[in-house]
Amino acid sequence: MLPRFYVPAADATGRLVDLPEDEAGHLTRVLRLRAGAPIRVFNGRGGEFDAVVESAARGRVRVRVGAPHPPPRQPRVQVTLAQAVLKGDKMDDVVRDAVMMGVAAVQPIVTARTEASLVALERGRRRTRWERIAIAAAKQCGRADVPPILAPCAFGDAMAALGHLTLPGPGLLFVEPAAEGRAQALGELAAAAPRETTVVIGPEGGWESEELERAAAVCRLVTLGALTLRADAMAIVALAALYAVWKEF
């Protein structure tokens, strides 16, 4: 397979464009490609092209954009993943896996049991980090688009956004087994796929009862059964299960 590079300026055949600095460094220092090497570039907006390296020097790489290359089909259901921010680097893995699963956007949320605050997330430039991870995941899995990482927000604001359809609804909020009595089993969901939805996943400590009450007004509460899953595994399991129900696979 040809190496792929993220080049936002690549949008037309025949155009000569510069690679972003980090992509140029990967091409020259890691892959050690030189002028004349065939590569593939994608612009993060759904466009992918064959290309050829025109010049490669330390710090600057120019490529000639070639013929368009059809990207792989994306899921029909546009899923926004609203994920409670997890401890340490676990959120990095969730963003990576969600992008490779085909989500349309990632909305980090801060819940009652989330350890990080919105201020701490902004101070630590976590959103910028997650954006870089999303680009790397798109490169690896073959996506030609890079889903946006939305600005982290409080749980209440996310529920309000669902109510006002700022986030796509109706939402599907996954609950732990202890809340099974008030939730619908995933297998009971209608097989007819929606056009778009928001999948809401909680933190390590689970949801508080007040959060579930508020979410019930704008979300369907869904359970995966009696087993307790780790918070950092829940998103990938939920997405895979939903895609199977919607016959995306």
ChimeraX attribute file (.defattr): number of C-alpha atoms within 10 A of each C-alpha:
attribute: neighborCount
match mode: 1-to-1
recipient: residues
	/A:1	5
	/A:2	11
	/A:3	14
	/A:4	22
	/A:5	25
	/A:6	24
	/A:7	21
	/A:8	16
	/A:9	17
	/A:10	26
	/A:11	19
	/A:12	15
	/A:13	14
	/A:14	13
	/A:15	13
	/A:16	18
	/A:17	18
	/A:18	20
	/A:19	24
	/A:20	17
	/A:21	13
	/A:22	12
	/A:23	18
	/A:24	23
	/A:25	19
	/A:26	13
	/A:27	24
	/A:28	17
	/A:29	13
	/A:30	9
	/A:31	10
	/A:32	10
	/A:33	18
	/A:34	16
	/A:35	14
	/A:36	14
	/A:37	15
	/A:38	18
	/A:39	21
	/A:40	23
	/A:41	30
	/A:42	30
	/A:43	18
	/A:44	21
	/A:45	14
	/A:46	15
	/A:47	20
	/A:48	29
	/A:49	24
	/A:50	19
	/A:51	27
	/A:52	20
	/A:53	23
	/A:54	18
	/A:55	16
	/A:56	22
	/A:57	14
	/A:58	11
	/A:59	14
	/A:60	17
	/A:61	22
	/A:62	18
	/A:63	27
	/A:64	23
	/A:65	26
	/A:66	21
	/A:67	13
	/A:68	17
	/A:69	14
	/A:70	11
	/A:71	15
	/A:72	11
	/A:73	9
	/A:74	16
	/A:75	16
	/A:76	15
	/A:77	18
	/A:78	17
	/A:79	23
	/A:80	26
	/A:81	28
	/A:82	27
	/A:83	27
	/A:84	30
	/A:85	30
	/A:86	24
	/A:87	15
	/A:88	9
	/A:89	10
	/A:90	13
	/A:91	19
	/A:92	20
	/A:93	16
	/A:94	24
	/A:95	27
	/A:96	21
	/A:97	20
	/A:98	23
	/A:99	26
	/A:100	19
	/A:101	20
	/A:102	23
	/A:103	23
	/A:104	22
	/A:105	22
	/A:106	26
	/A:107	22
	/A:108	27
	/A:109	27
	/A:110	25
	/A:111	23
	/A:112	18
	/A:113	16
	/A:114	21
	/A:115	16
	/A:116	15
	/A:117	17
	/A:118	17
	/A:119	10
	/A:120	11
	/A:121	15
	/A:122	13
	/A:123	10
	/A:124	11
	/A:125	11
	/A:126	16
	/A:127	17
	/A:128	13
	/A:129	12
	/A:130	22
	/A:131	20
	/A:132	16
	/A:133	20
	/A:134	26
	/A:135	21
	/A:136	17
	/A:137	20
	/A:138	25
	/A:139	21
	/A:140	14
	/A:141	15
	/A:142	14
	/A:143	25
	/A:144	26
	/A:145	23
	/A:146	25
	/A:147	21
	/A:148	18
	/A:149	22
	/A:150	16
	/A:151	15
	/A:152	24
	/A:153	17
	/A:154	17
	/A:155	23
	/A:156	16
	/A:157	13
	/A:158	21
	/A:159	22
	/A:160	17
	/A:161	15
	/A:162	21
	/A:163	18
	/A:164	12
	/A:165	13
	/A:166	11
	/A:167	21
	/A:168	18
	/A:169	22
	/A:170	18
	/A:171	27
	/A:172	23
	/A:173	21
	/A:174	28
	/A:175	24
	/A:176	22
	/A:177	16
	/A:178	14
	/A:179	17
	/A:180	17
	/A:181	9
	/A:182	14
	/A:183	21
	/A:184	18
	/A:185	15
	/A:186	18
	/A:187	14
	/A:188	9
	/A:189	14
	/A:190	10
	/A:191	12
	/A:192	9
	/A:193	16
	/A:194	14
	/A:195	11
	/A:196	17
	/A:197	21
	/A:198	25
	/A:199	27
	/A:200	28
	/A:201	25
	/A:202	28
	/A:203	22
	/A:204	17
	/A:205	15
	/A:206	18
	/A:207	20
	/A:208	12
	/A:209	10
	/A:210	10
	/A:211	14
	/A:212	18
	/A:213	12
	/A:214	14
	/A:215	23
	/A:216	17
	/A:217	15
	/A:218	20
	/A:219	23
	/A:220	20
	/A:221	23
	/A:222	25
	/A:223	24
	/A:224	21
	/A:225	17
	/A:226	11
	/A:227	10
	/A:228	12
	/A:229	15
	/A:230	11
	/A:231	23
	/A:232	24
	/A:233	13
	/A:234	21
	/A:235	25
	/A:236	18
	/A:237	13
	/A:238	20
	/A:239	19
	/A:240	16
	/A:241	15
	/A:242	19
	/A:243	17
	/A:244	12
	/A:245	18
	/A:246	18
	/A:247	13
	/A:248	13
	/A:249	8
